[in-house]
Amino acid sequence: MSNTKTVTRWPRLLLGAISLLFAGIIYAWSVIKSPFGSGGFGWSNSALGLNYTITMCMFCLGGLFSGLLAKKVSVKVRMTASAVLIAAGMFITSLLDGSNPALLYVGYGLMMGLGVGIVYNIVVALTNAWFPDKKGVASGVLMMTFGFSSLLFGKIADYMFSTEIGWSNTYRILGIAIGIVTLVVGLLIRGPKEDEIAPFLAAVKSKKSGAAAAEEKDYTAGEMLKRSSFWKLFVFFVLLTAVGGVALSFGKDIFLSVNVESTLAVTIASFLAIFNGVGRLCSGAIFDALGIRRTQFVTSAVVIGASALTTIGIAVNSSVLSIIGVCLCAFSYGFAPTVSAAFAGAFYGRKNFALNFSILNLILIPSAFYSTVAGSIVDSTGGFLVVFIILTVFSVIGLIDNIFIKRP
């Protein structure tokens, strides 16, 4: 029976991965915004950056709404609503005429952001529920495909923009495709019944002492928010995402600042999404292999090493050290979504995971502002050195915070 269940649950992970591969298009904004920038409508970087900030904020709120409604509204209804929001948001965006970015903020920022946030919350919660013994790997696969979406759909959209299809039809086609996939997944996806995952729960408990297993409980959102462990985790992940977020946003510019040839800088920057995706999968494997406590310190070690190496590379004007450092920063960024999902389940239980994870995922709201702040510092100082000194300090503070994070 155990072997049969082990085989049948893997298609659930594949289904979730496919869903997030399509939904992750919001991370391709740096590419698919090209029709609206200097080569198209001529809208400013700040105006387009504001859309990304709105999108990420709505993404977090969409996940929160989905979590709040998880016990009242069915999965099919929520997935259908998200499919409509995504398709309609992309269609509205396709109608832009360059006169005002307000419609962009409503269509892409508000509607797309909310729709993708709902999908993300449902898929992560229900898929992870099938893998109580492999929380890290399951989260890692889901987050990796979500991150890789920017590389896949960014390339597809960029190609379609240059053909007779044009940017407007490209947005419509992508909106329809993502909407259809979301609808189909909504019909198929479900969480496990207790007897379906009983063997895997037994395997988890067998690895722990009887006392440790007995202490586990499911926390409501209210109970979780009263725990100091939650707020320490929240601060830790906010600090962690700062390093990778800035590196991903300014990778090409950092390389150019240390005299990397332009074409090479663009090529390496395009591979940062891969390092981000690999980081998501590796961090999940580390969580399953080493457990919570050791994963905390491995995460801190990676982010401190990445930010410090980048700082040194910029300070001594070394292209090699800077490239390695920025790639490691992108790799470290992959730890945040995977480890936060795994920690939410391990710390606060499976029963209320959908809502608890959506609350912890609000770390992405402050993260959405890092690039804006970093850009202002670069403009005022003329380089990235001060930015990465600050980020290295953030990563060290994160380690100190990490020391005091313990299971509630």
C-alpha positions as CSV (number, residue, x, y, z in Angstrom):
1,M,0.0,0.0,0.0
2,S,2.8,2.4,0.9
3,N,4.6,1.9,-2.4
4,T,1.3,2.4,-4.3
5,K,0.7,5.7,-2.6
6,T,4.2,6.8,-3.1
7,V,3.9,6.3,-6.9
8,T,0.4,7.9,-7.2
9,R,1.3,11.2,-5.4
10,W,4.1,12.2,-7.8
11,P,1.7,13.2,-10.6
12,R,0.2,15.6,-8.1
13,L,3.6,17.3,-7.9
14,L,3.9,17.4,-11.7
15,L,0.4,19.0,-11.9
16,G,1.3,21.7,-9.4
17,A,4.6,22.4,-11.1
18,I,2.9,22.8,-14.5
19,S,0.4,25.2,-13.0
20,L,3.1,27.4,-11.4
21,L,5.2,27.3,-14.5
22,F,2.5,29.2,-16.3
23,A,1.5,31.4,-13.4
24,G,5.1,32.4,-12.8
25,I,5.0,34.8,-15.8
26,I,4.7,37.7,-13.4
27,Y,8.5,37.3,-12.8
28,A,9.1,37.9,-16.5
29,W,8.0,41.5,-16.2
30,S,11.5,42.8,-16.9
31,V,11.2,41.3,-20.4
32,I,7.5,41.6,-21.2
33,K,7.4,45.3,-20.2
34,S,9.5,46.2,-23.3
35,P,6.5,47.4,-25.4
36,F,5.9,50.1,-22.8
37,G,9.4,51.4,-22.2
38,S,11.8,53.5,-24.2
39,G,11.4,51.3,-27.3
40,G,7.6,51.6,-27.3
41,F,5.3,53.9,-25.3
42,G,8.2,55.7,-23.7
43,W,7.0,55.3,-20.1
44,S,9.6,55.9,-17.5
45,N,11.4,53.2,-15.5
46,S,9.8,54.5,-12.3
47,A,6.3,54.1,-13.8
48,L,7.0,50.6,-15.0
49,G,8.7,49.8,-11.7
50,L,5.6,50.9,-9.8
51,N,3.6,48.3,-11.8
52,Y,5.9,45.5,-10.6
53,T,5.5,46.7,-7.0
54,I,1.7,46.8,-7.4
55,T,1.8,43.3,-9.0
56,M,3.9,41.8,-6.1
57,C,1.7,43.4,-3.4
58,M,-1.4,42.1,-5.1
59,F,0.2,38.7,-5.5
60,C,0.7,38.6,-1.7
61,L,-2.8,39.8,-1.0
62,G,-4.3,37.3,-3.5
63,G,-2.6,34.5,-1.6
64,L,-3.9,35.9,1.7
65,F,-7.5,36.2,0.4
66,S,-7.2,32.6,-0.9
67,G,-6.0,31.4,2.5
68,L,-8.8,33.2,4.3
69,L,-11.4,31.7,2.0
70,A,-9.8,28.2,2.0
71,K,-12.4,26.7,4.4
72,K,-15.4,28.6,3.0
73,V,-14.9,28.6,-0.8
74,S,-14.1,25.5,-2.9
75,V,-10.8,25.1,-4.8
76,K,-12.6,25.0,-8.1
77,V,-14.4,28.3,-7.5
78,R,-11.1,30.0,-6.4
79,M,-9.2,28.6,-9.3
80,T,-11.9,29.7,-11.7
81,A,-11.9,33.2,-10.3
82,S,-8.1,33.3,-10.6
83,A,-8.3,32.1,-14.2
84,V,-10.8,34.9,-15.1
85,L,-8.6,37.5,-13.3
86,I,-5.5,36.5,-15.2
87,A,-7.1,36.3,-18.6
88,A,-9.0,39.5,-18.2
89,G,-6.0,41.3,-16.7
90,M,-3.8,40.3,-19.7
91,F,-6.6,41.3,-22.1
92,I,-6.9,44.7,-20.5
93,T,-3.2,45.2,-20.7
94,S,-3.3,44.3,-24.4
95,L,-5.6,47.3,-25.0
96,L,-3.0,49.9,-23.8
97,D,-2.5,52.8,-26.2
98,G,0.4,54.6,-24.5
99,S,-1.7,57.5,-23.2
100,N,-1.7,56.5,-19.5
101,P,-0.2,53.7,-17.4
102,A,-3.2,53.6,-15.1
103,L,-4.9,50.8,-17.1
104,L,-1.7,48.8,-16.8
105,Y,-1.8,49.1,-13.1
106,V,-5.4,47.8,-13.0
107,G,-5.1,45.1,-15.6
108,Y,-1.6,43.7,-15.0
109,G,-0.8,44.9,-11.5
110,L,-4.1,44.5,-9.8
111,M,-5.9,41.7,-11.7
112,M,-2.9,39.6,-12.8
113,G,-1.3,40.0,-9.3
114,L,-4.4,38.9,-7.5
115,G,-5.1,36.0,-9.9
116,V,-1.6,34.6,-9.7
117,G,-1.5,35.0,-5.9
118,I,-4.7,32.8,-5.6
119,V,-3.2,30.1,-7.8
120,Y,0.1,30.1,-6.0
121,N,-1.5,29.7,-2.6
122,I,-3.8,26.9,-3.6
123,V,-1.2,24.9,-5.5
124,V,1.5,25.2,-2.9
125,A,-0.9,24.3,-0.1
126,L,-2.5,21.3,-1.7
127,T,0.6,19.9,-3.4
128,N,2.7,20.1,-0.2
129,A,0.0,18.4,1.7
130,W,0.8,15.2,-0.3
131,F,4.4,15.3,0.9
132,P,4.6,15.6,4.7
133,D,7.8,13.5,4.6
134,K,9.4,15.6,1.7
135,K,8.3,19.1,2.4
136,G,11.6,20.6,1.2
137,V,11.8,18.7,-2.1
138,A,8.1,19.3,-2.9
139,S,8.4,23.0,-2.2
140,G,11.7,23.2,-4.1
141,V,10.2,21.7,-7.3
142,L,7.2,24.0,-7.2
143,M,9.3,27.1,-6.5
144,M,11.8,26.1,-9.1
145,T,9.2,25.9,-11.9
146,F,7.6,29.1,-10.7
147,G,11.0,30.9,-10.9
148,F,11.9,29.3,-14.3
149,S,8.7,30.7,-15.8
150,S,10.4,34.0,-16.3
151,L,13.1,32.4,-18.4
152,L,10.7,30.3,-20.5
153,F,7.9,32.8,-21.1
154,G,10.2,35.8,-21.2
155,K,12.0,34.2,-24.2
156,I,8.7,33.2,-25.8
157,A,7.1,36.6,-25.4
158,D,10.3,38.4,-26.6
159,Y,10.2,36.3,-29.8
160,M,6.5,36.8,-30.3
161,F,6.9,40.6,-29.9
162,S,9.3,40.7,-32.9
163,T,7.0,38.8,-35.2
164,E,3.8,39.8,-37.0
165,I,1.9,38.6,-33.9
166,G,2.9,41.8,-32.1
167,W,2.9,42.6,-28.4
168,S,-0.8,43.1,-28.1
169,N,-1.8,39.7,-29.4
170,T,1.0,38.1,-27.5
171,Y,-0.5,39.4,-24.2
172,R,-3.9,38.0,-25.3
173,I,-2.5,34.6,-26.3
174,L,-0.6,34.3,-23.0
175,G,-3.6,35.3,-21.0
176,I,-5.8,32.7,-22.6
177,A,-3.2,30.0,-22.3
178,I,-2.5,30.7,-18.6
179,G,-6.3,31.0,-17.9
180,I,-7.0,27.6,-19.6
181,V,-4.2,25.8,-17.7
182,T,-5.5,27.3,-14.4
183,L,-9.0,26.1,-15.2
184,V,-7.9,22.6,-16.0
185,V,-5.7,22.4,-12.9
186,G,-8.6,23.7,-10.8
187,L,-10.6,20.7,-12.0
188,L,-7.9,18.2,-11.2
189,I,-6.1,19.4,-8.1
190,R,-7.1,18.3,-4.6
191,G,-5.6,17.7,-1.2
192,P,-5.0,14.2,0.2
193,K,-7.3,12.3,2.6
194,E,-5.7,11.3,5.9
195,D,-5.6,7.6,4.9
196,E,-3.8,8.5,1.7
197,I,-0.9,10.1,3.4
198,A,-0.9,8.0,6.6
199,P,2.2,6.0,5.6
200,F,4.1,9.2,4.9
201,L,3.1,10.8,8.2
202,A,4.2,7.6,10.0
203,A,7.5,7.8,8.3
204,V,7.9,11.4,9.5
205,K,7.1,10.5,13.1
206,S,9.4,7.5,13.1
207,K,12.3,9.9,12.5
208,K,11.5,11.8,15.7
209,S,11.4,10.9,19.3
210,G,8.1,10.2,20.8
211,A,8.2,13.5,22.8
212,A,9.0,15.6,19.8
213,A,6.3,14.0,17.8
214,A,3.8,14.5,20.5
215,E,4.6,18.2,20.8
216,E,3.6,18.9,17.2
217,K,0.3,20.8,16.8
218,D,-1.6,22.8,14.3
219,Y,-1.6,26.5,14.9
220,T,-4.3,28.9,13.8
221,A,-3.3,32.1,12.1
222,G,-4.0,34.0,15.3
223,E,-2.0,31.6,17.4
224,M,0.9,31.8,14.9
225,L,0.9,35.6,15.0
226,K,1.3,35.6,18.8
227,R,4.4,33.5,18.5
228,S,7.7,35.3,18.6
229,S,9.1,32.6,16.3
230,F,6.8,33.8,13.5
231,W,8.1,37.4,13.7
232,K,11.7,36.3,13.9
233,L,11.1,34.2,10.8
234,F,9.4,37.1,9.0
235,V,12.3,39.4,9.7
236,F,14.8,36.8,8.7
237,F,13.2,36.2,5.3
238,V,12.7,39.9,4.7
239,L,16.4,40.4,5.2
240,L,17.3,37.3,3.1
241,T,15.2,38.4,0.1
242,A,17.0,41.8,0.0
243,V,20.3,40.3,-1.2
244,G,18.9,38.2,-4.0
245,G,16.2,40.7,-5.0
246,V,18.7,43.5,-5.7
247,A,21.1,41.1,-7.5
248,L,18.4,39.9,-9.8
249,S,17.1,43.4,-10.5
250,F,20.6,44.9,-11.2
251,G,22.6,41.9,-12.4
252,K,23.5,43.3,-15.8
253,D,24.3,46.8,-14.4
254,I,26.5,45.3,-11.7
255,F,28.5,43.4,-14.3
256,L,28.9,46.5,-16.5
257,S,30.1,48.5,-13.5
258,V,33.1,46.1,-13.1
259,N,33.9,46.3,-16.8
260,V,32.3,43.1,-18.1
261,E,31.8,43.3,-21.8
262,S,28.2,44.3,-22.7
263,T,27.1,41.2,-24.6
264,L,28.7,38.9,-21.9
265,A,27.0,41.0,-19.1
266,V,23.6,40.5,-20.8
267,T,24.2,36.7,-21.3
268,I,25.3,36.1,-17.7
269,A,22.4,38.2,-16.4
270,S,19.9,36.0,-18.3
271,F,21.3,32.9,-16.5
272,L,20.6,34.4,-13.1
273,A,17.0,33.0,-13.3
274,I,18.6,29.5,-13.5
275,F,20.7,30.0,-10.4
276,N,17.6,31.3,-8.6
277,G,15.7,28.1,-9.7
278,V,18.5,25.8,-8.7
279,G,18.6,27.5,-5.3
280,R,15.0,26.7,-4.8
281,L,15.4,23.0,-5.5
282,C,18.7,22.7,-3.6
283,S,17.3,24.4,-0.5
284,G,14.4,22.0,-0.5
285,A,16.7,19.0,-0.6
286,I,18.9,20.5,2.2
287,F,15.8,21.0,4.3
288,D,14.8,17.3,4.0
289,A,18.3,16.1,4.5
290,L,19.5,18.3,7.4
291,G,16.3,19.4,9.1
292,I,15.1,22.8,10.3
293,R,17.9,24.0,12.5
294,R,20.8,23.2,10.2
295,T,18.9,24.5,7.2
296,Q,18.6,27.9,9.0
297,F,22.3,28.2,9.3
298,V,23.1,26.9,5.8
299,T,20.8,29.6,4.5
300,S,22.5,32.3,6.5
301,A,25.9,31.1,5.4
302,V,25.0,31.1,1.7
303,V,23.5,34.6,1.8
304,I,26.4,36.1,3.9
305,G,28.9,34.5,1.6
306,A,27.1,35.7,-1.5
307,S,26.7,39.4,-0.4
308,A,30.2,39.6,1.0
309,L,31.8,38.1,-2.1
310,T,29.9,40.6,-4.3
311,T,30.9,43.5,-2.1
312,I,34.6,42.5,-2.4
313,G,34.3,42.0,-6.1
314,I,32.9,45.5,-6.6
315,A,35.4,47.1,-4.1
316,V,38.4,45.7,-6.0
317,N,36.8,46.0,-9.4
318,S,37.1,42.2,-10.1
319,S,34.7,41.0,-12.8
320,V,35.3,37.4,-11.8
321,L,34.5,37.8,-8.1
322,S,31.5,40.0,-8.9
323,I,30.1,37.5,-11.4
324,I,30.4,34.6,-8.9
325,G,29.0,36.8,-6.1
326,V,26.0,37.9,-8.0
327,C,25.3,34.4,-9.2
328,L,25.4,33.2,-5.6
329,C,23.1,36.0,-4.6
330,A,20.6,34.8,-7.2
331,F,21.1,31.2,-5.8
332,S,20.5,32.4,-2.2
333,Y,17.3,34.2,-3.3
334,G,15.9,30.8,-4.3
335,F,16.1,29.7,-0.6
336,A,13.5,32.2,0.5
337,P,10.3,30.8,-1.1
338,T,11.2,27.1,-0.6
339,V,12.4,27.4,2.9
340,S,9.6,29.7,4.0
341,A,7.0,27.2,2.7
342,A,8.8,24.3,4.4
343,F,9.1,26.2,7.7
344,A,5.5,27.3,7.7
345,G,4.4,23.7,7.5
346,A,7.0,22.4,9.9
347,F,6.5,25.1,12.6
348,Y,2.8,25.6,12.4
349,G,1.3,22.4,11.1
350,R,-0.6,21.2,8.0
351,K,-4.2,22.0,9.0
352,N,-4.0,25.8,8.5
353,F,-1.1,25.8,6.2
354,A,-2.8,27.7,3.3
355,L,-3.6,30.7,5.5
356,N,-0.4,30.6,7.6
357,F,1.8,30.4,4.5
358,S,0.0,33.2,2.8
359,I,0.7,35.4,5.9
360,L,4.4,34.5,5.9
361,N,4.5,35.1,2.2
362,L,3.8,38.8,2.9
363,I,7.6,39.1,3.1
364,L,7.4,39.8,-0.6
365,I,5.7,43.2,-0.1
366,P,8.7,44.9,1.5
367,S,10.9,43.0,-1.0
368,A,9.1,44.7,-3.8
369,F,10.6,48.0,-2.7
370,Y,14.3,46.9,-2.5
371,S,15.1,47.6,-6.1
372,T,13.6,51.2,-5.9
373,V,15.7,52.0,-2.8
374,A,18.8,50.4,-4.2
375,G,18.4,52.3,-7.4
376,S,18.2,55.6,-5.4
377,I,21.4,54.7,-3.6
378,V,23.2,53.9,-6.8
379,D,22.1,57.2,-8.3
380,S,23.3,59.2,-5.3
381,T,26.7,57.3,-4.9
382,G,27.5,56.4,-8.5
383,G,28.0,52.7,-7.9
384,F,26.9,49.5,-6.2
385,L,29.5,49.3,-3.4
386,V,27.4,51.0,-0.7
387,V,24.3,48.9,-1.7
388,F,26.2,45.6,-1.1
389,I,27.8,46.8,2.1
390,I,24.3,47.4,3.4
391,L,23.1,44.1,2.1
392,T,26.0,42.3,3.8
393,V,25.1,43.9,7.0
394,F,21.5,42.8,6.5
395,S,22.6,39.2,6.0
396,V,24.7,39.3,9.2
397,I,21.7,40.7,11.1
398,G,19.7,37.9,9.6
399,L,22.1,35.4,11.0
400,I,21.9,36.9,14.5
401,D,18.1,36.8,14.2
402,N,18.4,33.2,13.0
403,I,20.1,32.1,16.2
404,F,17.0,32.9,18.2
405,I,14.5,31.2,15.9
406,K,13.2,28.0,17.4
407,R,10.3,25.7,16.8
408,P,7.3,27.1,18.8
